[in-house]
Amino acid sequence: MGLIRETVNQLKDYVPGKTPSDPKAIKLSSNENPFGPSPKAIDALKKAAGHSQVYPDQRSLSLREALGRSFGLPDDSVIVGNGSDEIMLMIATAFLSAGEEALISRNSFSLYEFITRLLDGRPVFVPLNNNHQDLGAIAAAITTKTKLIFLTNPHNPTGTYLPATELDAFLANVPQEVLVVIDEAYAEFATAADFPKSVEFIRRQPNVIVLRTFSKYYGLAGLRIGYGLARPELIAPLFKIKLPFNVNHPAQAAAEAALADKRFLEKTLRNNLDGKKQLYSALDSLGLKYTKSEANFVFVDLKKPAAHFCEEMMRRGVSVRPLTSFGFPEAIRVSIGTKEQNARFISQLKTVL
């Protein structure tokens, strides 16, 4: 018997979007906020850094209360983690037993499969339908062994979304012993009239956990902070297995300040909407197929190997994400940047094509 668990031996490393080594290059590969953090978050971060000798609040109470007020939920319906990915791991640790199944839409964020396998669960993949998560097929895949269902809204990497009425009907028919995890990492960017208000599902359904992050919309990816929303009886077991002091004090302070900086958030959303229009117009003129996005990125089908294309773009100072690891070898995901960054991407896109 070897020293390392066989499960760990079989896991694959996560492949992030590449960070350019050239400081003049632009990074449009990881869906980060092109403006950086909110100025108020930076001020809070600097102030909190002066108290770094003190352990952080173990339960992130002040931030949880602020999030609770924002969503109209009690603070015991909120948990904060060192990124929403840590909360995913908590969820699987608390609810998924070895041999139980997790339903995952194919061509989605690889962490769902990673965590399922890490906990000796069995991932069951359900194909997308025209780049959309197929709720009917997911419902049909539920068995007596199913324990978790991972949904992404909006979906990464396609940018498509699950409308409120469809998601509501799906959740109403999921057995209560099956936990539905809705990853809303990009939900703040969604402007579709029928995009669901996840807090309503939490109030109606006893088996739903919603995950969100401060990495994207709020520009705090480097601080690693995210949160989960659910009924208190689902949050309580997560606190039992949460590592002590898992979220540092500067991150908690910056997140709370970012949450309150409405002017900065409005600027971020406005730039994202304008940026998508800018990219759509250019892609249309080039005859490239893309998917209308409710997130802060655009999925583009190049009809040619994406890996080589992205290498050529990187040589020209623009980093975009090849989607080979997602199962789309001829597609890329380009993050929405500033107007100037988008223009630079478009210029280099025309050259490389």
C-alpha positions, 0 to 999 in steps of 0.5 A: 500500500502506498503512502498517498491515497489512490484517490489523490494520485488520480486527481488532476491539477486545476488549470487556471487562466494564465497570468502574463509575465509582461507587465504591459500585457492584459489579462482577460483569462480569469474573469477578474474585475478590470477596475481592481477592488473598490477604493473603500475596500482598499481603505478597509484593507489598509486599516485592517492590516494594522491589526494583523497580529490579532486572530480574525473573527472565527465566525466572520459575524460582522460580514455575515450580518451585513450579508444577511441584511443585504439578502433579508436573511438571518446571520445564521443562514450565512457562512463565509469561507476562504473563497466559495471553493472552500465552502464547496469542500465543506459541503461535500465533507458534511453531506457526501459519503463515499460512493454517493453520487454528485450530478454535474453538468458536463463542460462546467467548472472542474472543481465540482468533479475534483471535490466529489472525487476527493471525498470518494464520491462518484461524479455523474455527468449530464450533457449540456443542451446547446450550451445550456444546463439541461434541467430535464436531463439532470432530473432524469439522472437522479437515483437513490445514490444521488446526494449532491447536484451542482448547478452554475448560474450563470454557467461557466464557461458559456455564460448561459443561465437558468431562468427562474420559472425553470429552476423553480419547477426543477427544485420543487421536484428534487427529493429533499434528501438530495442537496442542490448547490447553486454556484452563483459566482457571476450572478451579480452581472446577470441582468435578464428579467427572468434571472432567479432571485436565489434567496426565494429558493432558500426560503421555499426549499429545505435542500438548497445552498447558494454560493457566491464570491467576492472574487469577481464583481467585487474585485477581491480575488486575491483575498480569497473570500466567498460565502454560502446562503441556506437555511440555518439547519444546512449552515450549522453542520458547515460550522462544525467542520470549518477550520479555525480562523479560515478567513483572515481579518483584512479580507473580512473588512475589505469584503464588508466595505466592498459590499457597501460601495454601491457607486463602484458596483454600479460602475462595474456593472455598467462597464460590463454591459457596455463591454459585452456590446463592444465584443458582440459587435466585433465578433459579429463583424468577424462572423464568429459564433458566440453565446450571449452571456449573463456573466462578465465573459463571453464564450467564443467558438473559433472553429479552430484549435483554441490552445494555439490561438491563445498562445499567439494572443499571449505573444501579442500581450493578450491573455484569454482562456482556452477552453480545452480543459472544459471540453471545448477544444475550439472555444475560448472565454474572454473576460470583459475588460475596460473599453481600452482592453476590449479594443486591444483584444479585438485588434489582436483577435483580427490579427491572429485570426 
